[in-house]
Amino acid sequence: MYHINPACTKSILKSMPRKEIPAEMEKLKQKISETPPGIERSKFIRLYRFCERLIS
């Protein structure tokens, strides 16, 4: 899911049940740790922060 446009990804995340968000956050953490610094990594960090706001 994370290979598509970030706006589309956010829309998908918004439509997911809240209980599934922590699992997606774990996937994003893994992507962040595997991705070298740059634009792609920044995208994953922004999506992770977006998820934090969804569950707070």
OpenMM code with the backbone's topology and positions (N, CA, C; nanometers):
from openmm import Vec3, app, unit

residues = "MET TYR HIS ILE ASN PRO ALA CYS THR LYS SER ILE LEU LYS SER MET PRO ARG LYS GLU ILE PRO ALA GLU MET GLU LYS LEU LYS GLN LYS ILE SER GLU THR PRO PRO GLY ILE GLU ARG SER LYS PHE ILE ARG LEU TYR ARG PHE CYS GLU ARG LEU ILE SER".split()
positions = [
    Vec3(0.0824, -0.1187, 0.0000),
    Vec3(0.0000, 0.0000, 0.0000),
    Vec3(0.0869, 0.1252, 0.0000),
    Vec3(0.2070, 0.1190, 0.0515),
    Vec3(0.2883, 0.2388, 0.0695),
    Vec3(0.3613, 0.2828, -0.0566),
    Vec3(0.3465, 0.2097, -0.1647),
    Vec3(0.4105, 0.2475, -0.2905),
    Vec3(0.3249, 0.3454, -0.3708),
    Vec3(0.2011, 0.3694, -0.3251),
    Vec3(0.1122, 0.4600, -0.3976),
    Vec3(0.1232, 0.6023, -0.3424),
    Vec3(0.0548, 0.6934, -0.4052),
    Vec3(0.0533, 0.8335, -0.3664),
    Vec3(0.0201, 0.8474, -0.2166),
    Vec3(0.0964, 0.9295, -0.1413),
    Vec3(0.0696, 0.9453, 0.0018),
    Vec3(-0.0736, 0.9897, 0.0330),
    Vec3(-0.1331, 1.0719, -0.0525),
    Vec3(-0.2717, 1.1139, -0.0290),
    Vec3(-0.3661, 0.9943, -0.0350),
    Vec3(-0.3432, 0.9046, -0.1272),
    Vec3(-0.4250, 0.7829, -0.1375),
    Vec3(-0.4022, 0.6939, -0.0153),
    Vec3(-0.2767, 0.6833, 0.0256),
    Vec3(-0.2445, 0.6020, 0.1433),
    Vec3(-0.3160, 0.6571, 0.2660),
    Vec3(-0.3154, 0.7884, 0.2828),
    Vec3(-0.3842, 0.8500, 0.3973),
    Vec3(-0.5329, 0.8220, 0.3924),
    Vec3(-0.5907, 0.8268, 0.2744),
    Vec3(-0.7329, 0.7984, 0.2595),
    Vec3(-0.7640, 0.6548, 0.3010),
    Vec3(-0.6782, 0.5621, 0.2603),
    Vec3(-0.6953, 0.4214, 0.2983),
    Vec3(-0.6819, 0.4062, 0.4489),
    Vec3(-0.5812, 0.4694, 0.5074),
    Vec3(-0.5604, 0.4603, 0.6518),
    Vec3(-0.6795, 0.5178, 0.7284),
    Vec3(-0.7354, 0.6286, 0.6807),
    Vec3(-0.8516, 0.6893, 0.7466),
    Vec3(-0.9717, 0.5960, 0.7464),
    Vec3(-0.9842, 0.5175, 0.6415),
    Vec3(-1.1009, 0.4297, 0.6305),
    Vec3(-1.0850, 0.2983, 0.7071),
    Vec3(-0.9648, 0.2713, 0.7561),
    Vec3(-0.9401, 0.1473, 0.8299),
    Vec3(-0.9961, 0.1576, 0.9718),
    Vec3(-1.0360, 0.0445, 1.0284),
    Vec3(-1.0766, 0.0466, 1.1696),
    Vec3(-0.9574, 0.0873, 1.2570),
    Vec3(-0.9855, 0.1618, 1.3627),
    Vec3(-0.8779, 0.2119, 1.4498),
    Vec3(-0.7919, 0.1004, 1.5067),
    Vec3(-0.8507, -0.0149, 1.5312),
    Vec3(-0.7740, -0.1243, 1.5923),
    Vec3(-0.6672, -0.1801, 1.4974),
    Vec3(-0.6793, -0.1537, 1.3679),
    Vec3(-0.5803, -0.2012, 1.2708),
    Vec3(-0.4645, -0.1037, 1.2512),
    Vec3(-0.4792, 0.0182, 1.2978),
    Vec3(-0.3767, 0.1211, 1.2776),
    Vec3(-0.2436, 0.0844, 1.3444),
    Vec3(-0.2424, 0.0331, 1.4694),
    Vec3(-0.1131, -0.0024, 1.5299),
    Vec3(-0.0319, -0.1030, 1.4474),
    Vec3(-0.0976, -0.1968, 1.3826),
    Vec3(-0.0260, -0.2929, 1.2974),
    Vec3(0.0361, -0.2215, 1.1776),
    Vec3(-0.0355, -0.1268, 1.1213),
    Vec3(0.0186, -0.0493, 1.0099),
    Vec3(0.1356, 0.0367, 1.0564),
    Vec3(0.1268, 0.0866, 1.1784),
    Vec3(0.2362, 0.1666, 1.2327),
    Vec3(0.3629, 0.0819, 1.2475),
    Vec3(0.3463, -0.0429, 1.2869),
    Vec3(0.4621, -0.1325, 1.2968),
    Vec3(0.5255, -0.1547, 1.1594),
    Vec3(0.4419, -0.1716, 1.0582),
    Vec3(0.4937, -0.1873, 0.9218),
    Vec3(0.5696, -0.0621, 0.8782),
    Vec3(0.5146, 0.0546, 0.9137),
    Vec3(0.5812, 0.1795, 0.8782),
    Vec3(0.7149, 0.1930, 0.9511),
    Vec3(0.7189, 0.1528, 1.0793),
    Vec3(0.8452, 0.1568, 1.1543),
    Vec3(0.9511, 0.0734, 1.0847),
    Vec3(0.9104, -0.0432, 1.0382),
    Vec3(1.0041, -0.1305, 0.9680),
    Vec3(1.0515, -0.0640, 0.8385),
    Vec3(0.9589, -0.0047, 0.7644),
    Vec3(0.9957, 0.0651, 0.6402),
    Vec3(1.0934, 0.1794, 0.6700),
    Vec3(1.0676, 0.2531, 0.7780),
    Vec3(1.1544, 0.3648, 0.8157),
    Vec3(1.2947, 0.3150, 0.8454),
    Vec3(1.3045, 0.2043, 0.9196),
    Vec3(1.4370, 0.1539, 0.9565),
    Vec3(1.5113, 0.0931, 0.8377),
    Vec3(1.4391, 0.0424, 0.7400),
    Vec3(1.5020, -0.0211, 0.6228),
    Vec3(1.5389, 0.0785, 0.5133),
    Vec3(1.4765, 0.1958, 0.5145),
    Vec3(1.4937, 0.2922, 0.4056),
    Vec3(1.6042, 0.3918, 0.4385),
    Vec3(1.6970, 0.4131, 0.3460),
    Vec3(1.8013, 0.5126, 0.3712),
    Vec3(1.7417, 0.6535, 0.3762),
    Vec3(1.8098, 0.7453, 0.4477),
    Vec3(1.7584, 0.8824, 0.4563),
    Vec3(1.7328, 0.9420, 0.3171),
    Vec3(1.6241, 1.0139, 0.3078),
    Vec3(1.5865, 1.0747, 0.1802),
    Vec3(1.4368, 1.0948, 0.1724),
    Vec3(1.3910, 1.1179, 0.0525),
    Vec3(1.2498, 1.1500, 0.0302),
    Vec3(1.1586, 1.0328, 0.0688),
    Vec3(1.1952, 0.9111, 0.0295),
    Vec3(1.1113, 0.7948, 0.0618),
    Vec3(1.0968, 0.7776, 0.2125),
    Vec3(1.2082, 0.7887, 0.2836),
    Vec3(1.2041, 0.7724, 0.4291),
    Vec3(1.1184, 0.8822, 0.4920),
    Vec3(1.1315, 1.0032, 0.4435),
    Vec3(1.0504, 1.1145, 0.4943),
    Vec3(0.9016, 1.0874, 0.4747),
    Vec3(0.8678, 1.0270, 0.3613),
    Vec3(0.7281, 0.9921, 0.3334),
    Vec3(0.6763, 0.8943, 0.4390),
    Vec3(0.7563, 0.7931, 0.4722),
    Vec3(0.7137, 0.6949, 0.5722),
    Vec3(0.7010, 0.7588, 0.7097),
    Vec3(0.7907, 0.8507, 0.7430),
    Vec3(0.7839, 0.9196, 0.8723),
    Vec3(0.6565, 1.0032, 0.8804),
    Vec3(0.6252, 1.0743, 0.7736),
    Vec3(0.5016, 1.1550, 0.7717),
    Vec3(0.3781, 1.0665, 0.7858),
    Vec3(0.3788, 0.9511, 0.7195),
    Vec3(0.2643, 0.8600, 0.7316),
    Vec3(0.2535, 0.8035, 0.8727),
    Vec3(0.3671, 0.7755, 0.9363),
    Vec3(0.3667, 0.7263, 1.0738),
    Vec3(0.3055, 0.8313, 1.1670),
    Vec3(0.3455, 0.9557, 1.1497),
    Vec3(0.2904, 1.0640, 1.2317),
    Vec3(0.1404, 1.0828, 1.2063),
    Vec3(0.0991, 1.0640, 1.0823),
    Vec3(-0.0420, 1.0704, 1.0476),
    Vec3(-0.1187, 0.9628, 1.1248),
    Vec3(-0.0628, 0.8426, 1.1302),
    Vec3(-0.1262, 0.7328, 1.2045),
    Vec3(-0.1359, 0.7657, 1.3540),
    Vec3(-0.0316, 0.8271, 1.4071),
    Vec3(-0.0344, 0.8668, 1.5484),
    Vec3(-0.1531, 0.9587, 1.5755),
    Vec3(-0.1763, 1.0527, 1.4853),
    Vec3(-0.2901, 1.1442, 1.5032),
    Vec3(-0.4239, 1.0706, 1.4895),
    Vec3(-0.4284, 0.9687, 1.4063),
    Vec3(-0.5540, 0.8938, 1.3901),
    Vec3(-0.5933, 0.8189, 1.5173),
    Vec3(-0.4965, 0.7681, 1.5899),
    Vec3(-0.5308, 0.6879, 1.7080),
    Vec3(-0.5319, 0.7691, 1.8368),
    Vec3(-0.4928, 0.8949, 1.8313),
    Vec3(-0.4940, 0.9754, 1.9546),
    Vec3(-0.6288, 1.0387, 1.9790),
] * unit.nanometer
topology = app.Topology()
chain = topology.addChain("A")
for resn in residues:
    res = topology.addResidue(resn, chain)
    for name in ("N", "CA", "C"):
        topology.addAtom(name, app.Element.getBySymbol(name[0]), res)
